[in-house]
Amino acid sequence: MELPDAWPEIRIHVCEEDRMQPGYSLVNFSNHPLHVPLTAAVIDARGETKWFYQRRPQREHWGWRQDVPDLRGDIDVRTTGRGVLFGGTNISEGLARVMAFEVTWDGEILWESPTINHHHVHVTPEGRYMFLTNDERRFDSYDSKLTGDQIVEWDPASNSVAWNWHLFDHHEPECGRRDYSHSNTIEPGPRDGTYYVSCRNMNSVLKVDRESGDIIWRLGENGDFEMDGADRFYHQHSPELQPNGNLLIYDNGTGRPEEHGGQYSRAVELELDEKAMTARAVWSWRHEPDLYTPIWGDADRLPNGNTLIVFGTRTPGDTTRYVEVTPEGETIWEVELLPSGWGTYRAERILRHTPIY
């Protein structure tokens, strides 16, 4: 397989393949300084690339068609029954509009979102596409416009919105921060028709009732749960609901008080008691030495009980790492993207029944 000229070195630090969850890993590759296009790749445990896809959005400039790179990097990539689903985040003025889209393993585009979206997209059991969009409103109390978030469920059969939810319809802003909520994840609660929404800038996860739209509870800063200070999360990403009702969260650690260790990143699993309204950490893992990734990251519990963690960054001087750890916290796989500047937002372990095999 001939790889593009701009491609990261995938350096293996630890690889105990016989103890890993079998399968490949689906990741996105981003490099702002090199102006790399929207890129997803599948790698094996040894760092070999098994598949990749690049999409170059274009824009008109003085009568010419220009390729425009992925300038943000918060690209959500995940497998579907038909191929790979991309969430796009080139949303600012002057950037190419990178919509969410679904592509086959052979590169055929199956679907493209009709609207701008950011950070997250997934396919529902009904075959609809659920994603996040910005929702800007003016609040006189702060004499400014604030940006919140909207969840959109798009029905491709009717080419229309099947359901949506606006944060500002159910939550009054508590400060005048311009980028108020900066949500990054929608996690379905399959048993009770709810959604868990990760609001990064609020240091909170909200549980939302689909039928009424009401916020059932808020976990985290200014939340409804009693928590020990050491168990709190900051600027979190990717809450993942576990079969026992616990939440596995990538805790970026931005703004963590010094008395609780300061700014470091980790994966943490919280046990929630929704009757007593208490939350406590029952498992956590942090790298040694500590890694701190302020804007990206992911933690996935794998079928064999291991946890795949992405310490994702694009900060100059820092590097992105993928780590797989056992339930006991032993590192059995660690990969580093080199040189600095290459980053990954999220990763997914592809199991061996996936068509790519």
C-alpha positions, 0 to 999 in steps of 0.5 A: 500500500502506497501511503501519502507523503505526509504520514506520521511515524507510528512508533510502538513502545509496548506491544503484547499482542496476545493480551490485546483485544483482537482487531485493528484500530480505526483512527483519524490523523490530523496535522494542521501545520502540514495542511493534511486533508481529512484523513482516517486510517486503520492500523494493526497492533504493529502500527502497519496501515491496513486501510486509509481514506482521504477527502479533500474538500474544495472551494472556489478562489479567484475562479480556481478550485482549491483543495482545503485541508482539515484545519480543526482535527476534531474528526469523529470516525466510527464504523457502521454496517456499511463502512465508515462515518465521519463527523466534520468540524470545519465550521468557521467562516473562511474554511471549507465546509466539511459535513458529516458523511458516510463512505464505504470501505471502497471509498464510495460516499453513501450519505452527506449531512445537509448541515454543518456539524461538529465533534460527534456523529453516530447512526441510530438503530433506526438508521438515522444520523445523530450529530451536534450543531451550534446554537447561537442565541443572544442573552440580555443578561450578559449583553452578548451572544452565546453559543450552545449546542443542538442535537439533530437526528436526521432521517435520510429516508425523508431528508428531514429532521426527525428529532432535535434538542436545544440546550438553551431551551432547558438550561439557563447559562451560568456565565457569559463565556462565548463558547458556552457548552462546547459539547463533544459527545452524545451517548445513547441510554438504550434502556430508558430513552435517554441521552448523555451529553458531554458539555466540555466547557461546563465540566458536566455530563447531562442526562436528557429525557428524549420525550420531554427534552428535560435535563434529568440530572447534571453530573460534574461541576455545579451538578446534582451528584455528591462527589469527592474532589479527587473523582471530579473530571474537567473538560471531559470527552467521550463518556461511554455508558457501561452495561452496569450503568457506570460511565467511563470518561476521558478526563482531560483535566483542564483546570483541575485544582492543584490539591487534586493533582493539577492538570493531567489527563486520565480515564476514569470510571464513575459509579452513579447512584441515582437514588442517593445521588452520589458518584464515585470513581471505581477505576481510573488510569493515568500515564506514568509519567503524566500526560496532559491533553487539553482538547482531545481524547477518548476512552473505550472499554473493549469486549475483553475488559481492557480499555483503549485510551487516546491521549490526543493532542496537536500541541507543539512539543507534545505527541498523541499516544494510544494506550491499551491497559488491562483491568488491573492497569497494566499497559499492554499496548502503547503507540506514539505518533511522531513527529509532534504535530500529528494528532488523533481525536478518537479511536475505535477497535475494529473487531474481526467480523467487520467487512474490512477483514 
